[in-house]
Amino acid sequence: MDPGVDDSRRLALVVAVVVIAILVSTVGLRTLTGNPAVPDLETTVTGTDSFGVDRPGEVRIATIEHTSGDPVAFVDLSVVIGTRADGLVFSTDTNWTSTAGPLTYRLDRSTGPDQFGPGDRVVLRKVDGTFQPAPTVNVTVRLIHRPSQRTIDSHDVTFRSSESNGL
């Protein structure tokens, strides 16, 4: 048997395996890079001393501050208070307003129209309606990256009604 023929076959086999590996990895990377990058950020959620939904008019309820990490475009962001099924959902689709029962809420942005970045704040306000709340309300506040549908930050927050504070 000619040793040159065996070496040629081995070389052809190695080349074929390398080409197949390159094709598979290229297709795999295209699939992975087709998924949107999820921003990495941290926020704080601060409730007011009393959320006063029992009072008429506009009442500030909470502030969400972007403390560090990547900025995120507002069109790519949803803020969910409670569950997605029955909570308040704020986004560009809802013009940053949400209604639950007799109450209408708005999320006011202190930033420009495009980005939510470090140092920026959004303020949750009740803008219409009144309601007799429980003395305390426990909710989860989540920031959702809309393109990937991933939660990018989440906080469990307890709000106290003005009634429970003697106001």
NUKERO-917664 format. One line per field, with one value per residue (C-alpha): x negated, y negated, z negated. Coordinates in steps of 0.02 Angstrom, whole numbers, plus 32768, in hexadecimal, padded with zeros to 4 digits. Layout:
BEGIN
px = (X | ...)
py = (Y | ...)
pz = (Z | ...)
END
This chain:
BEGIN
px = (8000 | 7FC1 | 7FA8 | 7FC8 | 807A | 80A4 | 805E | 80C6 | 8163 | 813F | 811E | 81C0 | 821F | 81D3 | 81FC | 82AF | 82C5 | 827D | 82F0 | 8389 | 8358 | 8345 | 83EF | 8445 | 83F5 | 841F | 84D6 | 84DA | 848C | 8507 | 8594 | 854B | 8524 | 85D4 | 8612 | 8612 | 858F | 85DD | 85A4 | 854D | 8588 | 85B7 | 8644 | 868D | 8746 | 8776 | 8829 | 886C | 8898 | 894D | 8996 | 8A39 | 8AA9 | 8B39 | 8B1A | 8B5C | 8AE5 | 8A34 | 89CD | 8917 | 8906 | 8855 | 87B3 | 874C | 8697 | 8618 | 857F | 84FE | 84E2 | 851A | 8594 | 8631 | 869D | 874B | 8798 | 8744 | 8782 | 8820 | 883C | 88B1 | 88F8 | 8948 | 895B | 895D | 8A0A | 8A60 | 89E2 | 89BD | 8959 | 8902 | 88AD | 88AB | 8941 | 89A9 | 8964 | 891B | 89C9 | 8A29 | 8AD6 | 8B0B | 8BBF | 8BEA | 8B33 | 8AC7 | 8A0B | 8980 | 88C5 | 8870 | 87C3 | 8746 | 86D6 | 86DD | 874B | 86CA | 8662 | 866F | 85BC | 855A | 859C | 8643 | 86E7 | 879A | 8826 | 88C5 | 895C | 8A15 | 8A64 | 8B1E | 8B9C | 8BA4 | 8BA6 | 8BA5 | 8B08 | 8ACB | 8A51 | 89BE | 89AC | 891F | 88F4 | 8869 | 8823 | 87CD | 8773 | 878B | 871B | 87A0 | 8739 | 86FB | 8791 | 8714 | 8722 | 868C | 86AE | 872F | 875C | 87DA | 8821 | 8899 | 8903 | 8961 | 8A05 | 8A1C | 8AA4 | 8A26 | 89B5 | 8A3E | 8A44)
py = (8000 | 7F54 | 7EE9 | 7E48 | 7E80 | 7EA2 | 7DF8 | 7DA3 | 7DF9 | 7DC9 | 7D15 | 7D0F | 7D56 | 7CD5 | 7C47 | 7C86 | 7C8E | 7BDE | 7B98 | 7BEA | 7BA7 | 7AF8 | 7B01 | 7B41 | 7ABD | 7A32 | 7A64 | 7A74 | 79C9 | 797A | 79C5 | 7984 | 78D6 | 78C9 | 78BD | 780B | 77DF | 77C8 | 7729 | 773F | 76B9 | 7698 | 762D | 75F9 | 75E5 | 756B | 755A | 74B9 | 74B4 | 74CE | 74F8 | 749A | 74EC | 74BD | 7404 | 73B0 | 7368 | 7393 | 73F0 | 7427 | 74DF | 7518 | 74EE | 7568 | 7531 | 757C | 758A | 75E1 | 7648 | 7640 | 75BF | 7607 | 75B8 | 758E | 75E4 | 7685 | 7673 | 76A3 | 7682 | 7700 | 76E5 | 7784 | 7815 | 780B | 7857 | 77E1 | 775A | 76AE | 76AF | 7612 | 7601 | 7599 | 7602 | 75C2 | 7510 | 7534 | 753B | 75CC | 75DF | 7654 | 7647 | 7591 | 7558 | 7519 | 7518 | 74C6 | 74E4 | 743B | 743D | 73BA | 73DF | 73C0 | 7429 | 74AC | 74FA | 752E | 7524 | 7513 | 7484 | 747D | 748E | 74BA | 748D | 74F1 | 7482 | 749E | 741E | 7441 | 7497 | 74C6 | 756C | 75A5 | 7610 | 768E | 7643 | 7690 | 76D4 | 774A | 774D | 7782 | 76FC | 7744 | 76F7 | 7763 | 775C | 7769 | 77AD | 7842 | 784A | 785B | 780A | 7796 | 775E | 7786 | 7742 | 7775 | 76D4 | 76B0 | 7613 | 75C7 | 756D | 74BE | 7506 | 7579 | 74E4 | 747F | 7403)
pz = (8000 | 802C | 7F8F | 7FF3 | 801C | 7F64 | 7F32 | 7FB9 | 7F7D | 7EC8 | 7EFC | 7F60 | 7ECB | 7E54 | 7ECE | 7EDF | 7E21 | 7E0C | 7E94 | 7E45 | 7D98 | 7DDE | 7E33 | 7D97 | 7D27 | 7DA3 | 7DAA | 7CEB | 7CD2 | 7D4B | 7CE6 | 7C43 | 7C84 | 7CCB | 7C17 | 7BD3 | 7B52 | 7AA6 | 7A4D | 79A6 | 792E | 7879 | 7837 | 7791 | 776C | 76E4 | 76A9 | 7662 | 75AA | 75DB | 7683 | 7667 | 76E9 | 7678 | 769D | 773B | 77BB | 77E8 | 7765 | 7772 | 7742 | 776A | 77C2 | 7829 | 783E | 78B5 | 7844 | 78B2 | 794D | 7A00 | 7A40 | 7A90 | 7B15 | 7AD5 | 7B6C | 7B2F | 7A7C | 7A1F | 7966 | 7915 | 7866 | 7827 | 78A0 | 795D | 795C | 78E3 | 78B7 | 78F9 | 799B | 79D8 | 7A82 | 7B1F | 7B58 | 7AC6 | 7ACF | 7A22 | 79D2 | 7986 | 7937 | 78AC | 7872 | 784D | 784E | 78DD | 78C8 | 792E | 7931 | 794A | 7995 | 7959 | 79EE | 7AA7 | 7B16 | 7B46 | 7ABB | 7A04 | 79C6 | 7924 | 78B9 | 7915 | 78B6 | 78DE | 7865 | 784E | 782D | 7814 | 7887 | 7879 | 7809 | 7751 | 76F7 | 7641 | 7638 | 75B9 | 753A | 7597 | 7646 | 7678 | 7731 | 77A4 | 7818 | 78B1 | 7944 | 79DF | 7A79 | 7AFF | 7B92 | 7B2B | 7AB2 | 7A23 | 7978 | 7966 | 78B3 | 782E | 7782 | 76FD | 76B5 | 7626 | 7637 | 75A4 | 75BD | 7579 | 750A | 74B3 | 7491 | 743E | 74CE)
END
